[in-house]
Amino acid sequence: MRRGPLLALALASLATDACLHVLDRCGPASAGAALECPVPEWFDRAFAVHVPARWDGKSALPLIVAFHGGGGNRAAAEQVTCPDGEKGGTRCLAAIANAAGYVVVFPDGTGTRPTRNVRTWNAGGGTGGWHCVSAGACEEGVDDVAYFDALLAEVRRVVAIDPRRVFLTGLSNGGAIAHRLACERGATIAAIAPVGGTNQFAAAGGRCDARVPILHVHGTEDPCWGYATTDATCSILKPGRKVGVAESMEGWRVRNGCAATATEIAMPDLDPGDGTRIAHRAFDGCAAATEHLRVDGGGHTWPGGHQYLSVDTIGRVSYDLVASAEIVRFFDAHPRP
């Protein structure tokens, strides 16, 4: 299957061989569990689940599903959120979210032999001149909406999940699939917080009638998924036109019933040496919150996370905030009615 130089190909080397093993179906989880579980009927597309240590074993918990970037996998999805790229740290998404009482799930996209851990999501595109994001799964027409349904059903079998608090995030192709799932599963998803990946599904004509709160995070100097609509890309990504932040946010502004005006606040410059500044922009009068963290000078990266490739290749990581903590705070404020 033709794949091209997918984003985060280097991240595949971060995953362990365990990602390729056939896994037994998980039983009910206990407090503090960290499990690797298969999704029935979806061969080689497992998920990692992290359960809060202070869970009472009965209460329904909020859920964050975090999708890896194109060319990544479930292990890489977790590592990219960690400042040093080492899983298990207190500033990784899983640790921050678990401390706030969330279950966190990192699922696998579609891979293929001999590089099964170089995985992608079918996040839309492929028509009207729009790039098919991200190549493999999109070009194959993988039904990742059906996969999400099966994933969610299996997670709910393993641990009790609050149906009003199902949230999505992810980097790049993972951010883009969060957009698509919000469009197609708006009755299930409480809010999304994509990072470095916009709503390619809607741009290419996909039906998106959902009203879903969104916090979109994106660097203005992102060389891989440009801040503006462009065909340009970084050397590790297959070229093709991707929708920019302004157009993607305008779609959500309209769907979420916002005014055309917005309030912007400059956030503190906590690390003057990182070459970035962050502004928080929120549309006014929304029926569903529509917000954007603009990372001025930031690259194709997770703020507060891992510089997984060189600055020359993917741009800078901002250390002016910890995106994982901001995302959890946003989700806290936006359960489904």
N, C-alpha and C positions, 0 to 999 in steps of 0.2 A: 504494500500500500504506500502511495506517495505521501510523504510527510513534510519535507522541507525542513529548514532550520528552525524548529519550534522554540518558542520562548522557554527559558529555564531548562534547556536540555542538560546543562551542567548540573542541575538540581537532582537529576535522576541518580547521580552517583552518591547522593546523600542518603538514599533509601537503603535499608538492609535487605538481604535476601529473603527475609520473612515475608515481605510483601508478595513474593511469588509462590509461597507455600499454599497448599489447599488447607483451608481453615475449617474447623468444626463449628457448627452453628452455636452461637452463644446462648447460655442460659440467662436467667434473670441476674442483673448486676447487683453488687453490693456497694455500700458507700465507699468512696475512694477508689473504685475499680478503674483500671485502664485496660481495655480489652481490644482485641482485633477480631472482627466478626465478618462473616460472609453475608451477602445479600442473596437469599434464595432465588434461583432462576436467573441470576446474573453472574455467570462464571467469571472469576478473576476480577471482580469489582467489589472488593471488601471495604470496610470502614474501620477506623479507630474511634473508640468512644472513651471519654474521660468523665467520670462521675464525681460530683462534689463529695469531699470527705465528710462533711457535716450533714449529709442527707439522712433522714429518719427511716428510709427504706420504703415509705408508703406515699408520701406527698408527691403530687405531680410537679415536675420541675420544668423551668424554661429550658429551651434548646437553642443552641447555635450550631448551624451547619456551616463549615468553612471549606470552600472549594479551592483546590490547588490551581496554579496557573498552567497554561498549555505547555506540555513537555514535563510536567511535574508528576506528583503522586501524593498519596495521603501523608507520607512521612515528610515530604518537602513542604507541604502546606502548613504543617505545624512549625517546622524549622524556620521558615521565612519570617515568622512573627517574633522570633527570639533574637535579641540584640547580637548574640555571638553565634547564632545558628545552632546552638545546642538545646535539644529538647529538655524539658523538665525545669527550666529556670523560672523564677518567680515573675519575670516580665514577659513571658510567653503568653499567647492568647489563652491556651488551655488553663494555665495557672490562674490568670487574672479572672477569667470567666468562672472557673470552678469556685474560686474564693467568693464570688458574688452569687453563688448558688445555681449556676447554669451547668447543664450537661453540654459537652462540646463533642461534635462529631466531625471527623475528617474523612470524607469518602474518596474513592478512586474513580477517575474517569476511565475512558476506553483506551486500552493499550493494544499492542500487537507484537507477535514474534518478529525478530528476536529481541525487540526493545519493549517488552510489555510494561515496563515501568515508566516509559515515556508516554504519558497519557493526556487526553484532551476531552473537552466537553463540547457538545453541540449547542453553542450559544446563539446560533442564528447567522444570518447573512447568506451569501451565495447567490443572491438575485439583485438585479438593478445595479450591478457594478460594485456591490458591497462585498468585502472579504468574507469568506465562509469561515467563521471563527469557531475553534481554531483548527483549521485544516482537517485532520484525520476524522474525528467523530462527526463533524459537520458534513464533510464530503461523503461519508458513509451513510448519513441520515440516521444516526443513532438516536433512539427515542429516549433522551435523557429526562424528559418529563415523566415518562413511565418509570424510569429508574428511580427518580426522586420519590415517587409514590411508594415504590417497593422499599426503598431505603427507610423512609419515614415509618412505614408499617413495621419494619423489623426493629428499628430503634425503639418504638413504642412497646414492642414485645420484651425488649431487654430491660428497659427502665421506664418508669411512669413519666409521661410528658404532658405538660399543660397545653391543651390545644389552642389556647389564646396567646401563647408565647413561643411561637416557632419563628426563628430569625435566621437570616442568611447573610454570609459575607464571603469574601474570596478575593484573590489578587488576579488581575489581568483576565485571562479566559475564565477564571473562577469568579471574578466580579461580573463578567458578562453573563454567565449562566445564572447568577443571582438575579440580574435584571430580567432575564427571560422567564425564570420561574415565578418572579413576582407578577409578571404579565399573565402567565398561564395558570398560576395557582394562587391568585390574590385572595381567595376565600380561605386559604390555609395559612398563608404567611403573614406574620404580624408586621414586620419591617425588614429592610435590607440595608446593608452598609458595604457596597462594593468599593474595592480599591484598585485603581489603575485599569478599569475595564468598564466600558459604557454600554448603552442599550442598543447593541447591534441588531438584535431581534426586531425591535420596533422600527429602527431605521430602514431595514430591508423589507418593511411592509407586514411584519408579523402583527397579529391582532393583539392589542394591549389596551384593555378597557379598565384595568384594575386601578384602585385607589389604595396605595401602599406607602407608608412613611419611608423616606429614604435619607440616608446620610452618605453622600458620595465623596470619596477621598481620591485626589488625583494631583500629581506633580505637573507643574507647568513646563518643566524641562524633560518630560518623559520621552525618551527617544524611541520607545517600542510601541506604545499606544499613545499617539500624540494628543496633546491637550486640545488642539483644534482638529477638525476633520481633515484627514490627509492620507495619501498613499504611502508616505514615508514611514520607515520602520527601522529598528536597530538591526545589527548584523546577525542576530540570533533568531529573528522572527521572519516568517514568510511575509513578503510584501502584499499589500492590498488595502483598499480604502476602508478606514474605520471611522465611525462617527465620533465627533468631538464632544467635549463635556457640555458646552453651551447648548447644543442641539438636544443632547440626551436629557439634560436637566429641564429644558423647556417642555419636553414631552411630559415629564413627571409634574412640572408646575401646572400644566393644564389639567392633567388627569386628577391631580390632588387638590384642585379647586383653589389655587393660590392667586393672589394679586400679582400684577406684573412687577411690582416693586419688591425690593429685598433689603434686609439690614445686614451690614457687613461689619465685623469686629476683628481687629488685628489681635492675634494671640501673642502672649509673651515670647520673646526670643530667648528661650532657655539655653540654647547652645549657639552662641554667636559665631562659633568656628565651623559650623556645619554647612554654611553657604545657603541656608534656606530660611524662609519666614512663612508663617501659616496664618491664613485668614479664614474666619468662619462666616459663611454667607447663608442666611436663612430667608426664604421667600416669606412675604407677609400674608396674613389672612388665610392661611391654608386650612382646608378640611383635614388633610393629612400632612404632617411635617415634611418639608422638602428642603434639605440642607446640604451644604457643600463645604468640605474642608479643602481649600485651595493651597497647595504646598508650593509656594513660589520658590523656584530653584530646585524642586524635588524631582526625582527620577521615577523609574518604573519599579518602585520599592514600597515597602510597608513602613510607614513612619514609626520610629522606635524599634524597628526590626533589624533584619540581617542584611548586610551589604553582600549579597550572595554571588555577585559577579562584580567586575571592576566598575568604577565610576565612568570610565570611558565607554563601557558597553551598555550599562543600564541607567546611568545617572546616580544622583546622590540619595542616600537615606537621610531623612530629617530626624533630628533628635530634639526638636522643639516640643514634641508631645509623644505619648505612647498611644498609637492608634488603637491598639486593643482595648485600652481603658476607655477611650472616647467612644468606641463602638459599643462597649458594654453599657456605658451610661446612657447612650441613645436608646438602646434596646430596653433598658429599665423603664424609660419614660413612655414606651410605645407598645404596650400590649394591644391585641385586637380588642375592640369594644365588646 
